[in-house]
C-alpha cells in the first residue's frame, strides 16, 4: 500500500501564501511610507484653516473665563503649528528638490510643497475675494477641496519610474532685471514701509506720524504707479525664473530662494488686491493703522483677522530673507567663498526673523515706551 503525503503540498502552498502576504504587506507599507512623505505638504496645507479655528476657539474660552491651562496650551500649540505649516512644507520641498531623477509623483509633490509654503497669503487672498463676491460658500470648503484634489493627484501619480528633468535655462538679462527691480522697490518703498512697521510697538500716534511722512515718497502721483509696476514685474519675472529652476535638482539654499519667491508672489498679488481693490474701492477706507491691525477687534481676538498674523509675520520674514538669498547668489557670482556667502544668507535670515517677530508683537498689541532720562 502506497502512502501519500498530502501535508507536504499543503504546507508548501501555505508557505507560498505566507510569503505572498508578506510581500503585499511590505509593498503596501513601503507605498504608504513613500506616499505619506509626498503627501505631507498637502496635508499640512489642508489642516491650516483648522489650526486657526482652534486658536480662535481657545482664545474665546480664555476670554470667557471657561478655559484654564489647557486652553492656554491650545493657544500656544495651534498658533505654533499654524506658523509651522509653511516651514514644514519648505523642508519637504527642500528634501524633494534634492532628488536628481524624481518620479512623476515626487516632481508633483515638490511643486505642491512650494505652493503649500504660500498657504498663509493664499488663504487670506481666497477669503478676501470670496468676501467681495459675497459668496455663500465658506472659504474653508473651497480650500479643503483644492488641497484634497492636490493630494489625490500626488497619490495617483506614478512613483516608480524616475524621470530626468530637462530644465530650460532662464535668460541672464531677466535675472539681472529681477534683481535691479528688487533694489528699486527696496529704495522707493520697502525700506520705508518696514521701518514704519517697526513703530507699531511705539503705538498708534508715533506710527501714524511716520506713516504720513513716508507716504510723501511712495504715494506720490508719479512714484506709486512705478512701485506697482515694479511689484508686478517682480511677480511675473520671479514666477518665470522659479518655473525654469524648479524642474532641476536644487540645494537647500536655492530651494529656499524659490520657495520664498513663491510665497511673495502670492502675498504681493493678494496684498495689492486687499489694498487697492478691497480697502480703497470696495470698502472705501484708508490702509492705515486700523487696516493693518484689524481694528477695532484686533488681530488675535477676531476669527477672521487671526489669519493675518502668519500672513504678515511670514511675509516680513520671507521678503527680507529673499533679499539675502539673492545677495548670496550675487556674492557667489563675484567669486566670494561659498561658506561666507552661505553664512551671509543665514545671518540675514536670522535678522529677518527677529524683525518680523518685533513687528508682529507691535501689530498684536505689545507696546514699548522709550523714555529718555532727565
Rosetta blueprint (number, residue, H / E / L):
1 X L
2 X L
3 X L
4 X L
5 X L
6 X H
7 X H
8 X H
9 X H
10 X H
11 X H
12 X H
13 X H
14 X H
15 X H
16 X H
17 X H
18 X H
19 X H
20 X H
21 X H
22 X H
23 X H
24 X H
25 X H
26 X H
27 X H
28 X H
29 X H
30 X H
31 X H
32 X H
33 X H
34 X H
35 X H
36 X H
37 X H
38 X H
39 X L
40 X H
41 X H
42 X H
43 X H
44 X H
45 X H
46 X H
47 X H
48 X H
49 X H
50 X H
51 X H
52 X H
53 X H
54 X H
55 X H
56 X H
57 X H
58 X H
59 X H
60 X H
61 X H
62 X H
63 X H
64 X H
65 X L
66 X L
67 X L
68 X L
69 X H
70 X H
71 X H
72 X H
73 X H
74 X H
75 X H
76 X H
77 X H
78 X H
79 X H
80 X H
81 X H
82 X H
83 X H
84 X H
85 X H
86 X H
87 X H
88 X H
89 X H
90 X H
91 X H
92 X H
93 X H
94 X H
95 X H
96 X H
97 X H
98 X L
99 X L
100 X L
101 X L
102 X L
103 X E
104 X H
105 X H
106 X H
107 X H
108 X H
109 X H
110 X H
111 X H
112 X H
113 X H
114 X H
115 X H
116 X H
117 X H
118 X L
119 X H
120 X H
121 X H
122 X H
123 X H
124 X H
125 X H
126 X H
127 X H
128 X H
129 X H
130 X H
131 X H
132 X H
133 X H
134 X L
135 X L
136 X L
137 X L
138 X L
139 X H
140 X H
141 X H
142 X H
143 X H
144 X H
145 X H
146 X H
147 X H
148 X H
149 X H
150 X H
151 X H
152 X H
153 X H
154 X H
155 X H
156 X L
157 X L
158 X L
159 X L
160 X L
161 X L
162 X E
163 X L
164 X L
165 X L
166 X L
167 X L
168 X L
169 X L
170 X L
171 X L
172 X H
173 X H
174 X H
175 X H
176 X H
177 X H
178 X H
179 X H
180 X H
181 X H
182 X H
183 X H
184 X H
185 X H
186 X H
187 X H
188 X H
189 X H
190 X H
191 X H
192 X H
193 X H
194 X H
195 X H
196 X H
197 X H
198 X H
199 X H
200 X H
201 X H
202 X H
203 X L
204 X H
205 X H
206 X H
207 X H
208 X H
209 X H
210 X H
211 X H
212 X H
213 X H
214 X H
215 X H
216 X H
217 X H
218 X H
219 X L
220 X L
221 X L
222 X L
223 X H
224 X H
225 X H
226 X H
227 X H
228 X H
229 X H
230 X H
231 X H
232 X H
233 X H
234 X H
235 X H
236 X H
237 X H
238 X H
239 X H
240 X H
241 X H
242 X H
243 X H
244 X H
245 X H
246 X H
247 X L
248 X L
249 X L
250 X L
251 X L
252 X H
253 X H
254 X H
255 X H
256 X H
257 X H
258 X H
259 X H
260 X H
261 X H
262 X H
263 X H
264 X H
265 X H
266 X H
267 X H
268 X H
269 X H
270 X H
271 X H
272 X H
273 X H
274 X H
275 X H
276 X H
277 X H
278 X H
279 X H
280 X H
281 X H
282 X H
283 X H
284 X L
285 X L
286 X L
287 X L
288 X L
289 X H
290 X H
291 X H
292 X H
293 X H
294 X L
295 X L
296 X L
297 X L
298 X L
299 X L
300 X L
301 X L
302 X L
303 X L
304 X L
305 X L
306 X L
307 X H
308 X H
309 X H
310 X H
311 X H
312 X H
313 X H
314 X H
315 X H
316 X H
317 X H
318 X H
319 X H
320 X H
321 X H
322 X H
323 X H
324 X H
325 X H
326 X H
327 X H
328 X H
329 X H
330 X H
331 X H
332 X H
333 X H
334 X L
335 X L
336 X L
337 X L
338 X H
339 X H
340 X H
341 X H
342 X H
343 X H
344 X H
345 X H
346 X H
347 X H
348 X H
349 X H
350 X H
351 X H
352 X H
353 X H
354 X H
355 X H
356 X H
357 X H
358 X H
359 X H
360 X H
361 X H
362 X H
363 X H
364 X L
365 X L
366 X L
367 X L
368 X L
369 X L
370 X L
371 X L
372 X L
373 X L
374 X L
